[in-house]
Amino acid sequence: MPELSAPGVYIEEIPTGPQGIVGVATSTAAFVGFTAKGPTNQAQAIGSLAAFRQTFGAATAATPMSMAVLQFFDNGGTRAVIVRTKGRRSGGQMVTDAKQIIGDGNERTGLHALDESEPLGLLLTPDVATMTARAANAVARAVLQFCKTRRMFHILELPEGVSKQGSAQKAAEWAGRHGFLRQADAAAYFPNLVIPDPAGGGATVSVSPSGAVAGVYARLDGARGVWKSPAGLDASLRNVADAACDCGQREIGLLQAASINPIARMARQGVVIWGARTFLDAKNVSEWRYVPVRRVALLIEESVYRGLRWAVFEPNGESLWAQIRLVVSSFMHQLFRSGAFQGVAPAEAYFVKCGRDTMTQADIEHGRIVLDIGFAPLKPAEFVILKVTLITACGGGPP
């Protein structure tokens, strides 16, 4: 309280303590690849297809990157960050190569142009669909490492030799040979999509599904939350004439066993995404088996990481730990009330620990704060089992 020396109005500022944690955006998609025009190796945020055209050129079949961005906005995307790389002509298309996409961390080129960008939920490299398996593998390795560092989710591109064959069997075989790509921060989709050629004339073109899938992610994030599986009848694809090949029950089974999410035409529903698995090996039971579970975890990790920066250099003691528990619990409770977790009560849905039960004396002396967060995820109902009992005329009923 200031010293009161004369009658009047006095103002006292009262500190409110640390600010609450705000959930980061999960559906902003970063695209790295070649476009017809625009600045190179600079992260440019755009909020519409019109803005993309103005800066990077019209969507044409000659530039796969532009077609992916077109499909992203057509399917519900609202914000993208574009990194244009240097390109070359290949088979009638203007594409980039693996080295340009991977870029250089010191020069901030390629992927690394995103190093200082806003929080990003998704990362796409559409030109990989035009690459050989070897080049595609090199990009995928670098992208997955980048996603791990930045807590982003990657929609994998199948290399040209697999995507153009249009065979679920070949796609499953490709997945079986690429164990080094089987990480929780990625998902793969098959087959390609047939969409109207933006040049008009009634023609169609075949494109990679990644842009449309990212748009569905964004659409459902906004309508239902990141914990909603981006699959099923809600995940219908817009501005899509057809899937490049039919996926019946046999093909769907092959793809799901390989952790590739099928895209299929459903009667009266159009073309829909019919799987929500990460690219982890389906034979291994993992808590990160499903796309929405992994993306909820990434949301929590990135939000808490950014929301606790104020704690750096604060005295490492009980007062700080209590403040951390308070702000993180408040954030988790907001997610719980939004329907992100299982459980009818907070104690059943999540926990937050930070104190002597999570830290040793050595941790405290070395300035380390150890925070434990747990949550009960909502998992997709992949298999709906109907049990039908016949009641006989003599009165036999259910057992």
C-alpha positions as CSV (number, residue, x, y, z in Angstrom):
1,M,0.0,0.0,0.0
2,P,1.5,3.4,-1.0
3,E,2.0,6.0,1.7
4,L,-1.1,8.2,2.0
5,S,0.1,11.8,2.4
6,A,-2.9,13.7,1.1
7,P,-6.6,13.1,0.2
8,G,-7.0,11.7,-3.3
9,V,-7.3,8.6,-5.4
10,Y,-4.5,6.1,-5.2
11,I,-3.7,3.1,-7.5
12,E,-2.0,0.0,-6.4
13,E,-1.0,-2.7,-8.8
14,I,-1.5,-6.2,-7.5
15,P,0.5,-9.1,-9.1
16,T,-1.8,-11.9,-10.3
17,G,0.9,-14.6,-10.4
18,P,1.7,-16.7,-13.5
19,Q,-0.6,-16.6,-16.5
20,G,-2.6,-19.6,-17.4
21,I,-1.6,-22.0,-20.1
22,V,-3.3,-21.5,-23.5
23,G,-3.7,-24.4,-25.9
24,V,-1.6,-24.1,-29.0
25,A,-3.1,-24.4,-32.5
26,T,-3.2,-28.0,-33.7
27,S,-4.5,-27.5,-37.2
28,T,-2.1,-25.0,-38.7
29,A,-0.4,-26.9,-41.5
30,A,3.2,-26.2,-42.7
31,F,3.9,-27.1,-46.4
32,V,7.4,-27.3,-47.6
33,G,8.0,-27.7,-51.4
34,F,8.1,-26.0,-54.7
35,T,5.5,-23.4,-55.9
36,A,5.3,-21.4,-59.1
37,K,6.4,-18.2,-57.6
38,G,7.1,-16.5,-54.2
39,P,10.0,-15.9,-51.8
40,T,12.2,-19.0,-51.3
41,N,13.1,-20.5,-47.9
42,Q,10.9,-18.1,-46.0
43,A,8.0,-19.2,-43.8
44,Q,4.9,-17.3,-45.0
45,A,1.6,-17.6,-43.2
46,I,-1.6,-17.6,-45.3
47,G,-5.2,-17.8,-44.3
48,S,-6.9,-18.6,-47.6
49,L,-6.5,-20.1,-51.0
50,A,-6.7,-16.6,-52.5
51,A,-3.8,-15.5,-50.4
52,F,-1.8,-18.5,-51.6
53,R,-2.5,-17.7,-55.2
54,Q,-1.5,-14.1,-54.7
55,T,1.9,-15.0,-53.2
56,F,2.7,-18.4,-54.6
57,G,0.7,-18.8,-57.8
58,A,-2.4,-20.7,-58.9
59,A,-2.9,-24.3,-58.1
60,T,-2.0,-26.4,-61.2
61,A,-1.3,-30.1,-61.8
62,A,2.2,-29.1,-62.7
63,T,3.0,-28.2,-59.1
64,P,2.0,-30.9,-56.6
65,M,2.6,-28.6,-53.7
66,S,-0.1,-26.2,-54.9
67,M,-2.6,-29.0,-55.4
68,A,-2.0,-30.1,-51.8
69,V,-2.7,-26.5,-50.5
70,L,-5.8,-26.4,-52.7
71,Q,-7.1,-29.6,-51.1
72,F,-6.2,-28.4,-47.6
73,F,-8.4,-25.3,-47.9
74,D,-11.2,-27.1,-49.8
75,N,-11.5,-29.6,-47.0
76,G,-11.7,-27.2,-44.1
77,G,-8.2,-25.9,-43.5
78,T,-8.0,-22.3,-42.3
79,R,-4.3,-21.4,-41.8
80,A,-1.2,-22.6,-43.4
81,V,2.5,-21.7,-43.4
82,I,4.3,-22.1,-46.7
83,V,8.0,-22.6,-47.3
84,R,8.8,-22.4,-51.0
85,T,12.0,-24.3,-52.1
86,K,13.9,-24.2,-55.3
87,G,12.6,-26.5,-57.9
88,R,13.2,-28.3,-61.2
89,R,11.1,-29.8,-64.0
90,S,10.5,-33.5,-63.9
91,G,8.1,-35.4,-66.2
92,G,5.9,-32.4,-66.9
93,Q,5.8,-31.3,-63.3
94,M,7.8,-28.7,-61.4
95,V,9.1,-30.3,-58.2
96,T,11.9,-30.0,-55.7
97,D,14.5,-32.5,-54.6
98,A,15.2,-34.1,-51.2
99,K,18.1,-31.8,-50.4
100,Q,16.0,-28.7,-50.9
101,I,13.3,-29.9,-48.6
102,I,15.6,-31.1,-45.9
103,G,17.5,-27.8,-46.1
104,D,20.3,-26.5,-43.8
105,G,19.9,-25.7,-40.1
106,N,22.6,-23.0,-40.1
107,E,21.2,-21.3,-43.2
108,R,17.6,-21.7,-42.2
109,T,16.6,-23.3,-45.5
110,G,14.0,-26.0,-46.3
111,L,12.4,-27.5,-43.2
112,H,14.6,-25.2,-41.0
113,A,12.9,-22.1,-42.4
114,L,10.2,-23.2,-39.9
115,D,12.5,-23.0,-36.9
116,E,11.3,-19.7,-35.7
117,S,7.7,-19.9,-36.9
118,E,4.5,-20.0,-34.8
119,P,3.4,-23.2,-33.2
120,L,2.5,-25.7,-36.0
121,G,0.3,-28.8,-35.7
122,L,0.9,-30.5,-39.0
123,L,3.8,-30.8,-41.5
124,L,3.4,-31.8,-45.2
125,T,6.0,-32.3,-48.0
126,P,3.8,-33.0,-51.0
127,D,6.6,-33.2,-53.6
128,V,7.8,-36.4,-52.0
129,A,5.0,-38.2,-53.8
130,T,7.0,-37.5,-57.0
131,M,10.3,-38.9,-55.7
132,T,12.0,-42.2,-55.9
133,A,11.9,-44.4,-52.8
134,R,15.5,-43.5,-51.8
135,A,14.9,-39.8,-52.0
136,A,11.5,-40.1,-50.2
137,N,13.2,-42.0,-47.4
138,A,15.8,-39.3,-46.9
139,V,13.1,-36.7,-46.6
140,A,11.0,-38.7,-44.3
141,R,13.9,-39.4,-41.9
142,A,14.6,-35.6,-41.7
143,V,10.9,-34.6,-41.4
144,L,10.2,-37.1,-38.6
145,Q,13.2,-35.9,-36.6
146,F,12.1,-32.3,-37.1
147,C,8.6,-33.2,-36.0
148,K,9.9,-34.9,-32.9
149,T,11.9,-31.8,-32.0
150,R,9.0,-29.4,-32.7
151,R,6.1,-31.7,-31.4
152,M,4.4,-31.7,-34.8
153,F,2.5,-34.4,-36.7
154,H,3.5,-35.5,-40.2
155,I,1.3,-36.9,-42.9
156,L,3.5,-39.2,-44.8
157,E,3.8,-39.3,-48.6
158,L,4.1,-42.6,-50.3
159,P,6.9,-42.5,-52.9
160,E,6.0,-42.3,-56.6
161,G,6.6,-46.0,-57.3
162,V,4.0,-47.0,-54.7
163,S,1.3,-44.3,-55.1
164,K,1.1,-44.6,-58.9
165,Q,0.8,-48.4,-58.9
166,G,-2.6,-48.1,-57.1
167,S,-2.2,-51.4,-55.3
168,A,-3.1,-51.9,-51.6
169,Q,-0.9,-54.9,-51.6
170,K,2.1,-52.9,-52.9
171,A,1.5,-50.2,-50.4
172,A,1.4,-52.7,-47.5
173,E,4.6,-54.3,-48.8
174,W,6.3,-50.9,-48.9
175,A,5.2,-50.2,-45.3
176,G,6.7,-53.6,-44.3
177,R,10.1,-52.6,-45.7
178,H,10.3,-49.3,-43.9
179,G,10.4,-50.0,-40.2
180,F,12.6,-47.0,-39.6
181,L,9.7,-44.7,-40.5
182,R,7.4,-46.3,-38.0
183,Q,7.0,-43.5,-35.6
184,A,4.1,-42.2,-33.5
185,D,4.3,-38.7,-35.0
186,A,3.2,-39.7,-38.5
187,A,0.3,-41.3,-40.4
188,A,0.1,-42.7,-43.9
189,Y,-2.9,-42.7,-46.3
190,F,-3.8,-44.7,-49.5
191,P,-4.8,-44.4,-52.3
192,N,-4.3,-41.1,-54.3
193,L,-7.4,-38.9,-54.9
194,V,-9.0,-38.0,-58.2
195,I,-10.0,-34.4,-58.2
196,P,-11.3,-31.9,-60.8
197,D,-8.5,-30.2,-62.7
198,P,-8.4,-26.6,-61.4
199,A,-7.6,-25.6,-65.0
200,G,-11.2,-26.5,-65.8
201,G,-12.5,-28.2,-68.9
202,G,-14.0,-31.1,-67.1
203,A,-10.7,-33.0,-66.8
204,T,-9.6,-34.7,-63.6
205,V,-6.1,-35.3,-62.1
206,S,-4.7,-37.7,-59.6
207,V,-3.1,-36.1,-56.5
208,S,-1.6,-37.3,-53.2
209,P,-4.2,-37.4,-50.4
210,S,-2.1,-35.5,-47.8
211,G,-3.5,-32.0,-48.4
212,A,-7.1,-33.2,-48.2
213,V,-6.4,-35.3,-45.1
214,A,-4.8,-32.3,-43.4
215,G,-7.9,-30.2,-44.3
216,V,-10.1,-32.8,-42.6
217,Y,-7.8,-32.8,-39.5
218,A,-8.3,-29.0,-39.4
219,R,-12.1,-29.2,-40.0
220,L,-12.7,-31.7,-37.2
221,D,-10.3,-30.0,-34.8
222,G,-12.5,-26.9,-35.1
223,A,-15.8,-28.7,-35.0
224,R,-15.2,-31.5,-32.5
225,G,-11.7,-31.1,-31.0
226,V,-8.3,-32.7,-31.7
227,W,-9.4,-35.7,-29.8
228,K,-12.0,-36.6,-32.5
229,S,-10.7,-39.3,-34.9
230,P,-10.2,-37.8,-38.3
231,A,-11.9,-40.7,-39.9
232,G,-15.4,-42.1,-40.5
233,L,-18.5,-40.6,-42.0
234,D,-17.6,-37.2,-40.5
235,A,-14.3,-37.3,-42.5
236,S,-15.7,-37.1,-46.0
237,L,-13.5,-35.5,-48.5
238,R,-14.7,-32.4,-50.4
239,N,-13.9,-31.5,-54.0
240,V,-12.9,-35.1,-54.6
241,A,-14.4,-37.0,-57.5
242,D,-13.2,-40.5,-56.5
243,A,-10.4,-42.5,-55.0
244,A,-7.7,-43.5,-57.5
245,C,-8.5,-47.2,-56.8
246,D,-11.2,-49.1,-55.0
247,C,-10.6,-50.2,-51.4
248,G,-13.0,-53.0,-50.5
249,Q,-12.9,-55.0,-47.2
250,R,-9.9,-57.1,-48.3
251,E,-7.9,-54.0,-49.2
252,I,-8.9,-52.1,-46.1
253,G,-7.8,-55.1,-44.0
254,L,-4.4,-55.2,-45.8
255,L,-3.8,-51.5,-45.3
256,Q,-4.8,-51.4,-41.7
257,A,-2.6,-54.3,-40.9
258,A,0.2,-52.3,-42.4
259,S,-0.8,-49.1,-40.4
260,I,-1.8,-47.3,-43.6
261,N,-5.2,-45.5,-43.3
262,P,-7.5,-46.4,-46.2
263,I,-9.5,-43.9,-48.2
264,A,-12.6,-45.4,-49.6
265,R,-15.8,-44.6,-51.5
266,M,-18.9,-45.3,-49.4
267,A,-22.4,-45.5,-50.8
268,R,-24.2,-42.2,-50.3
269,Q,-21.3,-40.9,-48.3
270,G,-18.8,-40.2,-51.0
271,V,-15.0,-40.6,-50.5
272,V,-14.1,-40.9,-46.8
273,I,-11.1,-41.5,-44.6
274,W,-11.6,-45.0,-43.1
275,G,-8.7,-45.2,-40.6
276,A,-7.1,-43.3,-37.8
277,R,-3.9,-45.1,-37.0
278,T,-0.4,-43.7,-36.6
279,F,2.4,-45.3,-38.7
280,L,3.6,-47.4,-35.7
281,D,3.8,-51.2,-36.4
282,A,0.2,-52.5,-35.9
283,K,1.6,-55.7,-34.3
284,N,3.1,-53.7,-31.4
285,V,0.6,-52.5,-28.8
286,S,1.3,-48.9,-28.0
287,E,-0.4,-46.0,-26.3
288,W,0.3,-44.0,-29.4
289,R,-1.5,-46.3,-31.8
290,Y,-4.2,-43.8,-32.8
291,V,-3.9,-40.4,-34.4
292,P,-6.1,-38.5,-32.0
293,V,-4.4,-39.9,-28.9
294,R,-1.0,-38.9,-30.2
295,R,-2.2,-35.4,-31.3
296,V,-3.8,-34.8,-27.9
297,A,-0.4,-35.6,-26.3
298,L,1.4,-33.3,-28.7
299,L,-1.1,-30.5,-27.9
300,I,-0.5,-31.0,-24.1
301,E,3.3,-31.1,-24.5
302,E,3.6,-28.1,-26.7
303,S,1.1,-26.0,-24.7
304,V,2.8,-26.8,-21.4
305,Y,6.2,-26.2,-22.8
306,R,5.3,-22.7,-24.0
307,G,3.1,-22.0,-21.0
308,L,5.7,-22.6,-18.4
309,R,8.5,-20.5,-19.7
310,W,7.9,-18.0,-16.9
311,A,9.1,-20.6,-14.5
312,V,12.7,-20.5,-15.8
313,F,15.0,-19.0,-13.2
314,E,12.3,-18.9,-10.5
315,P,13.4,-20.2,-7.1
316,N,13.1,-24.0,-7.3
317,G,11.0,-24.7,-4.2
318,E,7.6,-25.6,-2.9
319,S,6.0,-22.3,-3.9
320,L,7.0,-22.7,-7.5
321,W,5.9,-26.3,-7.6
322,A,2.5,-25.3,-6.3
323,Q,2.1,-22.6,-8.9
324,I,3.1,-25.1,-11.7
325,R,0.6,-27.6,-10.4
326,L,-2.1,-25.0,-10.3
327,V,-1.7,-23.7,-13.9
328,V,-1.2,-27.1,-15.4
329,S,-4.1,-28.6,-13.6
330,S,-6.3,-25.7,-14.7
331,F,-5.2,-26.3,-18.4
332,M,-5.9,-30.1,-18.1
333,H,-9.3,-29.4,-16.5
334,Q,-10.3,-27.2,-19.4
335,L,-9.5,-30.1,-21.8
336,F,-11.5,-32.4,-19.5
337,R,-14.5,-30.2,-19.6
338,S,-14.2,-29.9,-23.4
339,G,-14.5,-33.7,-23.6
340,A,-10.9,-34.6,-24.4
341,F,-10.5,-37.4,-21.8
342,Q,-12.3,-40.4,-20.5
343,G,-13.7,-40.4,-17.0
344,V,-16.7,-38.8,-15.3
345,A,-14.6,-36.9,-12.7
346,P,-11.3,-35.1,-13.0
347,A,-9.5,-37.7,-10.8
348,E,-10.5,-40.4,-13.4
349,A,-9.4,-38.3,-16.4
350,Y,-6.0,-36.8,-15.6
351,F,-3.4,-36.1,-12.9
352,V,-0.6,-33.5,-12.5
353,K,2.3,-34.0,-10.1
354,C,5.2,-31.7,-9.3
355,G,7.1,-31.9,-6.1
356,R,9.1,-34.2,-3.8
357,D,7.2,-37.2,-5.3
358,T,8.6,-36.4,-8.8
359,M,12.0,-35.0,-8.0
360,T,15.1,-36.2,-6.2
361,Q,17.3,-33.9,-4.1
362,A,19.8,-34.1,-7.0
363,D,17.2,-32.8,-9.4
364,I,16.5,-29.8,-7.2
365,E,20.2,-29.1,-6.6
366,H,20.8,-29.2,-10.4
367,G,17.9,-26.8,-11.1
368,R,15.6,-29.5,-12.6
369,I,11.9,-29.4,-12.2
370,V,10.2,-32.7,-13.0
371,L,6.5,-32.5,-13.9
372,D,4.4,-35.6,-14.4
373,I,1.2,-35.3,-16.4
374,G,-1.1,-38.3,-17.1
375,F,-4.4,-38.5,-19.0
376,A,-7.0,-41.1,-19.9
377,P,-7.4,-40.8,-23.7
378,L,-10.4,-41.3,-25.8
379,K,-9.7,-44.1,-28.4
380,P,-11.6,-44.7,-31.6
381,A,-14.3,-47.3,-31.7
382,E,-12.8,-49.2,-34.6
383,F,-14.8,-52.4,-34.2
384,V,-18.5,-52.2,-33.4
385,I,-19.8,-55.6,-32.6
386,L,-23.4,-56.4,-32.8
387,K,-24.8,-59.4,-30.9
388,V,-28.1,-60.7,-32.3
389,T,-30.2,-63.2,-30.4
390,L,-33.2,-65.0,-31.9
391,I,-36.2,-65.6,-29.6
392,T,-37.8,-68.9,-30.6
393,A,-41.6,-69.5,-30.8
394,C,-41.4,-71.7,-27.7
395,G,-40.3,-68.7,-25.6
396,G,-36.5,-69.2,-25.6
397,G,-34.9,-65.9,-24.9
398,P,-31.4,-64.4,-24.3
399,P,-29.2,-66.5,-22.1
